[in-house]
Amino acid sequence: MLTELEQFKESSNEITIVSKDNILRVDGEVMAAMMSAAIIVLENQLDIAKFGKPSDNLEDSREFKAARALEDAINSFSFNPDRFAEAIPYMHRTLQQNFFRLVRSCVCKMANAESWRIDPRNEASHKMCKAIAEPMSEYSLPYI
């Protein structure tokens, strides 16, 4: 379905939706964005149906809400990871250290992720994290 979505994005300028009462013309890029969002929502619902919801303690936490906000930010073809990385040095030095604690924790969690959380879309990240998790854990990131 994702491949079909990419082909749709490349080939469509406009899509016409015809119902019994109306004719609606939608820009192809807008429709592709709507389809991408729908796919994400459906995949999240499928994961919840298969594996359950996050605990209330997790879902109500600042960390979960921050992760969702980051998810929304990076769910865009215009998000530039290099520009994000360029912004890190402008953080307070202590918060830079906190950020790298976060990165280390993310790498370690991904390295030890349950197999059902890994598929071809995140397999390369999982492999990279497995390779670098142990060396990363050897470094101390103290609060100063």
VMD Tcl script that draws the C-alpha trace (Angstrom):
set ca {
  {0.00 0.00 0.00}
  {2.87 2.39 0.76}
  {4.36 1.74 -2.69}
  {1.00 2.52 -4.28}
  {0.83 5.72 -2.23}
  {4.25 6.81 -3.53}
  {3.17 6.08 -7.12}
  {-0.02 8.04 -6.51}
  {1.97 11.04 -5.23}
  {4.16 11.02 -8.34}
  {1.38 10.63 -10.89}
  {-1.58 12.62 -9.58}
  {-2.26 16.31 -9.78}
  {-5.89 15.99 -8.79}
  {-8.31 13.28 -7.78}
  {-12.04 13.42 -8.34}
  {-14.33 11.82 -5.79}
  {-17.88 11.27 -7.02}
  {-20.73 10.47 -4.68}
  {-24.46 10.28 -5.27}
  {-24.91 13.96 -4.39}
  {-21.54 15.64 -4.95}
  {-18.42 15.84 -7.05}
  {-15.30 16.73 -5.07}
  {-11.93 17.53 -6.61}
  {-8.93 17.19 -4.31}
  {-5.31 18.14 -4.98}
  {-3.22 14.97 -5.38}
  {-0.63 16.05 -2.78}
  {-3.38 16.80 -0.26}
  {-4.97 13.41 -0.89}
  {-1.59 11.69 -0.53}
  {-1.00 13.47 2.80}
  {-4.46 12.43 3.99}
  {-3.80 8.84 2.96}
  {-0.42 8.86 4.76}
  {-2.09 10.12 7.94}
  {-4.83 7.49 7.63}
  {-2.25 4.73 7.22}
  {-0.45 5.84 10.39}
  {-3.70 5.94 12.37}
  {-4.75 2.52 11.09}
  {-1.34 1.01 11.87}
  {-1.51 2.43 15.41}
  {-4.99 0.95 15.85}
  {-3.77 -2.40 14.53}
  {-0.84 -2.39 16.99}
  {-3.22 -1.60 19.85}
  {-5.57 -4.40 18.76}
  {-2.68 -6.89 18.54}
  {-0.54 -5.87 21.49}
  {-2.63 -3.61 23.72}
  {-2.57 0.07 24.63}
  {0.30 1.74 26.43}
  {-0.24 1.79 30.18}
  {-2.12 4.80 31.58}
  {1.03 5.77 33.49}
  {2.98 5.92 30.24}
  {0.26 7.51 28.13}
  {-0.33 10.30 30.69}
  {3.37 11.08 31.10}
  {5.21 14.14 29.80}
  {7.62 11.81 28.04}
  {4.87 10.04 26.07}
  {3.36 13.38 25.06}
  {6.79 14.67 24.02}
  {7.38 11.52 21.95}
  {4.02 12.03 20.22}
  {4.86 15.68 19.53}
  {8.19 14.61 18.01}
  {6.36 11.94 16.00}
  {4.08 14.63 14.58}
  {7.06 16.85 13.73}
  {9.01 14.16 11.89}
  {5.94 12.85 10.07}
  {6.64 15.19 7.19}
  {8.78 14.94 4.10}
  {9.94 18.48 4.80}
  {11.42 17.59 8.22}
  {15.20 17.86 7.92}
  {17.13 15.74 10.46}
  {20.37 17.60 9.71}
  {18.73 20.96 10.45}
  {17.36 19.48 13.69}
  {20.89 18.35 14.60}
  {22.21 21.84 13.80}
  {19.80 23.25 16.40}
  {21.12 21.08 19.26}
  {24.24 23.22 19.97}
  {21.93 26.19 20.61}
  {20.40 24.38 23.59}
  {21.61 25.02 27.10}
  {24.70 22.84 27.71}
  {23.01 20.81 30.46}
  {20.04 20.20 28.18}
  {22.38 19.05 25.42}
  {23.65 16.43 27.86}
  {20.04 15.50 28.72}
  {19.26 15.20 25.03}
  {22.10 12.74 24.54}
  {20.89 10.74 27.53}
  {17.60 10.53 25.64}
  {19.35 9.47 22.44}
  {21.33 6.79 24.31}
  {18.16 5.49 25.95}
  {16.37 5.37 22.58}
  {19.26 3.45 21.00}
  {19.31 0.92 23.86}
  {15.51 0.42 23.73}
  {15.57 -0.09 19.97}
  {18.49 -2.52 20.25}
  {16.46 -4.65 22.68}
  {13.05 -4.23 20.99}
  {10.75 -7.24 20.85}
  {10.81 -8.89 17.42}
  {7.17 -8.00 16.72}
  {8.14 -4.31 16.84}
  {10.64 -4.75 13.98}
  {9.68 -4.96 10.31}
  {11.42 -3.87 7.07}
  {10.61 -0.20 7.76}
  {12.72 -0.05 10.94}
  {14.97 -3.09 10.54}
  {18.04 -1.01 9.56}
  {17.60 1.18 12.67}
  {17.29 -1.92 14.83}
  {20.50 -3.41 13.37}
  {22.42 -0.16 13.80}
  {21.21 0.22 17.39}
  {22.24 -3.35 18.22}
  {25.73 -2.55 16.91}
  {26.19 0.68 18.86}
  {24.20 0.12 22.08}
  {26.95 -1.64 24.00}
  {29.72 0.89 23.23}
  {27.30 3.75 24.06}
  {26.49 2.25 27.45}
  {30.16 2.50 28.45}
  {30.01 6.31 28.47}
  {28.88 8.26 31.51}
  {26.75 11.33 30.92}
  {26.89 13.00 34.33}
  {24.76 15.85 35.61}
  {27.06 18.80 36.25}
}
mol new
graphics top color blue
foreach p $ca { graphics top sphere $p radius 0.5 }
foreach p [lrange $ca 0 end-1] q [lrange $ca 1 end] { graphics top cylinder $p $q radius 0.2 }
display resetview
